[in-house]
Amino acid sequence: MLAWIRLSVCFMLLAVMVPGIIFSGSTVGTVSRAGTPTLVPSATFGAIAQVITPENANRLRELTRVGKGQPYSVDWSSDGQLIAVGAGFGVWLYATQDLSGSPRFLDTGIKVLRVRFTPDSSMLITGGLKAQIWDVKTGNLRASLGAGGGDISFSADGTIVAFGGLGTNLVSLKTLKPLSALPCGGILSPDATIVACADGGVTRLFDVRTGQQKNVLGNTAANQVLFNPTGTLLAVIGGNVRLWNMKTLQWAIQLEGAERAAFSRDGSQIVTAGGDKTIKTWEVGARKGCQATCGKAKGAKLTLSHKKAARALASLRAPSLLQRAPDSL
């Protein structure tokens, strides 16, 4: 005990006498009393390192990173080859044919709240503080287009992408140049003629050509809107799902207990996720849905592993592909 006390006193005296000494793992550096950093060998990284000071702190760079980050959004490529997971600092690309291998990483530099493959799977669209367009094959950034944290939608022919947010910005996927902007954040109809957006207690429809509001649907609070693949139906989601006939502008059915929803790519099913902690699939002829439980949730987040969350959330985009997905994902 006495020896331990003597050792502690020695360290305290050393700290008072030489205040510039810094211990960090196996790396030791000193700072002169004039504030000039001294270069010291770094046993941790095997190179010459500088002690961090107010003068050089603005030059810090990342050396290591552990973990894949919180997944926020998932999409499945139309060819079924890749699953993209938008995370806290980039996008992870999982090859469905080799799930045991390491995923590719796209370093976006920002949190990715939305991620979507283009219809031909050649480009990946990410949304967050910036809307970005990436080349899937090379991983190169093709365009950065400002804020785009809302929904991402495409025209049926894959030539136009719409970024939702505070407003809706339409961009040509041929030229990667902006086309037009609309005043509320929403999604583009497959024929690229209408933008639908949830705005408080109503759903507003805007004419893309004129930029003017065309119609207002009902008096239903909504947190999400989406078109079916043909654009003949609009789903308005907010505690339940109302399916609106886009020709008559009348709603056809209301599915209870849903906070989020998605149509399958072929339009034959709709998937809903609700506060009862289940994911349900619906098809024509099933009056109350199949009641299939595809994943458990805690609040609004699936309590699954990173890979299993990718598989379950991707099924919201393409439930028919879920049957062909390997169980290891």
C-alpha positions in Angstrom: 0.0 0.0 0.0 2.8 2.4 0.9 4.6 1.6 -2.3 1.4 2.4 -4.3 1.1 5.8 -2.5 4.7 6.6 -3.2 4.3 5.8 -6.9 1.1 8.0 -7.1 3.0 10.9 -5.5 5.8 10.5 -8.1 3.4 10.8 -11.0 1.7 13.8 -9.5 5.1 15.6 -9.1 6.0 14.6 -12.6 2.8 16.1 -13.9 3.4 19.4 -12.1 7.1 19.7 -13.1 6.5 18.7 -16.8 3.0 19.8 -17.8 3.6 19.2 -21.5 3.9 15.4 -21.2 0.9 13.5 -22.7 0.2 9.8 -22.4 -2.1 8.2 -25.0 -1.8 4.4 -25.3 1.8 3.7 -26.2 2.3 7.1 -27.8 4.1 9.9 -25.9 4.5 13.5 -27.1 5.5 16.8 -25.7 4.5 20.3 -26.2 7.0 23.1 -25.7 6.1 26.0 -23.4 5.9 28.3 -26.5 3.1 26.1 -27.8 5.1 24.6 -30.7 4.0 20.9 -31.3 6.8 18.3 -31.1 6.9 15.4 -33.6 7.0 12.1 -31.8 7.0 8.5 -33.0 3.5 6.9 -32.9 3.7 3.3 -31.8 0.0 3.0 -32.5 0.1 3.9 -36.2 3.8 3.4 -37.0 4.4 6.9 -38.2 5.5 10.4 -37.1 2.5 12.1 -35.3 1.9 15.5 -33.9 0.4 16.3 -30.5 -3.0 17.9 -31.0 -2.9 21.6 -30.2 -5.2 24.6 -30.8 -3.0 25.5 -33.7 -3.2 22.2 -35.6 -6.6 20.9 -34.4 -8.3 22.1 -37.6 -6.2 19.6 -39.6 -7.4 16.5 -37.8 -8.2 13.6 -40.2 -9.9 10.3 -39.6 -7.6 7.3 -39.1 -9.9 4.5 -38.2 -13.6 3.7 -38.0 -15.4 0.7 -36.4 -19.0 -0.3 -37.1 -21.4 0.2 -40.0 -23.6 2.9 -38.4 -27.4 3.1 -37.8 -29.3 2.0 -40.9 -31.9 4.6 -42.0 -33.1 3.5 -45.4 -32.9 0.4 -47.7 -33.5 -0.4 -51.3 -33.1 -3.4 -53.6 -31.8 -3.0 -57.1 -34.3 -3.9 -59.8 -32.0 -6.7 -61.1 -32.0 -8.3 -57.6 -28.2 -8.2 -57.4 -27.6 -5.5 -54.7 -29.2 -4.2 -51.5 -28.2 -0.7 -50.5 -28.4 0.3 -46.9 -28.2 4.1 -46.1 -26.4 4.6 -42.8 -25.1 7.3 -40.6 -22.1 8.2 -42.7 -22.5 6.5 -46.1 -24.1 3.6 -48.0 -23.3 -0.1 -47.7 -23.9 -2.2 -50.9 -24.5 -5.9 -50.2 -24.2 -8.4 -53.1 -27.1 -10.8 -52.7 -25.1 -13.6 -54.4 -22.3 -13.4 -51.9 -23.6 -12.2 -48.5 -20.7 -13.8 -46.6 -18.3 -11.3 -48.3 -17.6 -7.7 -47.2 -20.1 -5.1 -48.5 -18.9 -2.2 -50.7 -19.0 1.2 -49.0 -19.8 4.5 -50.6 -18.5 7.3 -48.4 -21.1 10.1 -48.8 -19.6 12.1 -45.9 -23.2 12.7 -44.5 -26.0 10.8 -42.9 -28.1 9.0 -45.6 -31.8 9.3 -44.8 -33.0 8.0 -48.2 -31.5 5.6 -50.7 -33.0 4.5 -54.0 -31.6 2.7 -57.1 -32.6 4.1 -60.5 -35.1 1.8 -62.4 -32.2 0.4 -64.5 -30.0 -0.1 -61.4 -27.1 1.9 -63.0 -27.2 4.7 -60.5 -27.9 5.1 -56.8 -29.7 8.2 -55.4 -29.0 9.2 -51.8 -30.8 11.9 -49.8 -29.9 13.8 -46.7 -28.4 17.2 -46.1 -27.4 16.8 -49.8 -29.1 14.9 -52.7 -26.4 12.9 -54.4 -26.3 10.7 -57.5 -23.7 7.8 -57.6 -22.5 5.5 -60.3 -23.2 2.0 -59.0 -20.5 0.2 -61.0 -17.6 2.6 -60.2 -18.8 4.1 -56.9 -18.1 7.6 -58.3 -20.2 10.6 -57.4 -22.0 11.8 -60.5 -23.8 14.9 -59.1 -24.5 16.7 -55.8 -27.7 18.7 -55.9 -28.3 20.4 -52.6 -30.8 19.3 -49.9 -32.9 16.3 -50.5 -33.9 14.6 -47.2 -37.5 13.7 -48.3 -38.8 10.9 -50.6 -37.1 10.0 -53.8 -39.2 9.0 -56.7 -38.8 8.4 -60.5 -40.8 8.7 -63.7 -41.8 5.3 -65.1 -39.3 5.6 -68.0 -36.4 6.3 -65.6 -35.5 9.6 -67.1 -36.5 11.9 -64.2 -35.9 11.8 -60.5 -37.8 13.8 -57.9 -36.2 14.8 -54.6 -38.7 15.7 -51.8 -38.0 17.9 -48.8 -39.2 21.4 -48.1 -40.0 21.4 -51.8 -39.8 19.0 -54.7 -36.9 19.3 -57.2 -37.0 17.4 -60.5 -33.7 16.4 -62.1 -33.0 14.8 -65.5 -31.1 11.5 -65.1 -29.8 12.0 -68.7 -28.2 15.3 -68.2 -28.1 15.4 -64.3 -29.4 18.9 -64.5 -32.4 20.4 -62.6 -35.6 20.6 -64.5 -38.1 22.4 -62.2 -39.1 22.9 -58.6 -42.4 22.7 -56.8 -43.4 24.4 -53.5 -44.1 21.3 -51.3 -42.1 18.1 -50.8 -43.7 15.1 -52.4 -43.4 12.3 -55.0 -43.6 12.2 -58.8 -46.3 10.2 -60.6 -45.0 7.5 -62.9 -46.0 9.5 -66.0 -44.2 12.6 -64.6 -47.3 14.8 -64.8 -48.2 15.2 -61.1 -46.4 15.7 -57.8 -48.4 14.6 -54.8 -47.4 15.9 -51.3 -48.7 15.5 -47.8 -49.3 18.9 -46.4 -50.7 18.8 -42.8 -54.3 17.6 -42.9 -54.5 17.4 -46.7 -52.8 15.8 -49.7 -52.1 18.3 -52.5 -51.6 17.5 -56.2 -49.5 19.8 -58.4 -49.2 20.0 -62.1 -45.6 19.4 -63.1 -45.8 21.5 -66.3 -47.4 24.6 -64.8 -46.2 24.2 -61.2 -49.8 25.1 -60.0 -51.9 23.2 -57.6 -54.5 21.0 -59.4 -56.5 19.3 -56.6 -56.7 18.7 -52.8 -57.6 15.2 -51.6 -59.8 14.9 -48.6 -59.2 16.0 -45.0 -56.9 13.2 -44.0 -53.7 13.8 -42.1 -50.8 12.1 -43.9 -47.1 11.4 -43.2 -46.5 9.6 -46.5 -47.9 9.4 -50.0 -47.0 7.0 -52.8 -48.3 6.0 -56.3 -48.7 2.4 -57.5 -46.4 1.5 -60.4 -49.0 2.5 -63.0 -50.0 5.8 -61.3 -53.7 4.9 -61.2 -53.8 4.7 -57.4 -52.4 7.0 -54.8 -51.9 5.7 -51.2 -52.2 8.3 -48.5 -50.7 7.0 -45.2 -51.2 8.5 -41.7 -52.4 6.0 -39.1 -54.2 4.2 -41.9 -53.9 3.8 -45.7 -56.4 5.3 -48.1 -56.1 4.3 -51.7 -57.3 7.0 -54.0 -58.5 6.5 -57.6 -56.5 9.0 -59.6 -59.1 9.2 -62.4 -62.2 9.9 -60.2 -60.2 11.4 -57.2 -62.3 9.2 -54.8 -60.9 6.8 -52.3 -61.6 3.1 -52.8 -60.6 1.5 -49.5 -59.1 2.3 -46.2 -56.6 -0.1 -44.5 -56.4 0.4 -40.8 -53.4 0.6 -38.5 -50.5 1.6 -40.8 -47.8 4.2 -40.4 -45.7 3.3 -43.5 -46.5 1.4 -46.8 -45.1 0.4 -50.1 -46.4 -1.2 -53.3 -44.6 -4.3 -54.8 -42.8 -3.5 -58.0 -45.4 -5.4 -60.1 -48.3 -3.6 -58.3 -50.0 -6.8 -57.2 -49.4 -6.3 -53.4 -49.2 -3.5 -50.9 -47.2 -3.9 -47.7 -48.1 -1.9 -44.5 -46.2 -1.4 -41.2 -48.1 -0.2 -38.1 -48.0 0.5 -34.4 -49.1 -3.1 -33.7 -45.4 -4.2 -34.4 -46.3 -6.2 -37.5 -45.8 -5.9 -41.2 -48.8 -7.0 -43.3 -49.2 -7.8 -47.0 -52.4 -7.1 -48.9 -53.7 -8.3 -52.2 -56.9 -8.3 -54.2 -59.4 -10.7 -52.7 -58.1 -10.6 -49.2 -60.5 -8.3 -47.5 -58.6 -8.0 -44.2 -55.1 -8.7 -45.4 -53.0 -11.8 -44.9 -51.9 -10.7 -41.4 -48.4 -12.0 -42.1 -45.9 -10.9 -39.5 -42.6 -10.3 -41.3 -40.7 -8.5 -38.6 -41.0 -7.2 -35.1 -40.5 -3.5 -34.3 -39.7 -1.4 -31.3 -41.4 1.9 -31.8 -40.7 2.7 -35.4 -37.4 0.7 -35.7 -37.1 -3.0 -36.5 -35.2 -4.8 -33.8 -33.1 -6.9 -36.2 -29.5 -7.2 -37.0 -28.0 -4.9 -39.6 -28.3 -7.5 -42.4 -31.7 -8.8 -41.3 -33.0 -5.3 -41.1 -31.8 -4.7 -44.6 -33.6 -7.8 -45.8 -36.9 -6.9 -44.0 -36.9 -3.3 -44.9 -36.0 -4.0 -48.5 -39.1 -6.3 -48.7 -41.2 -3.1 -48.3 -39.9 -2.1 -51.7 -40.1 -5.5 -53.3 -42.0 -8.1 -51.2 -42.0 -10.7 -54.0 -38.2 -10.7 -53.9 -38.3 -11.6 -50.2 -39.2 -15.1 -51.0 -36.1 -15.5 -53.1 -33.7 -13.8 -50.7 -31.2 -15.9 -48.9 -32.0 -16.4 -45.2 -28.5 -15.3 -44.3 -29.3 -11.7 -45.0 
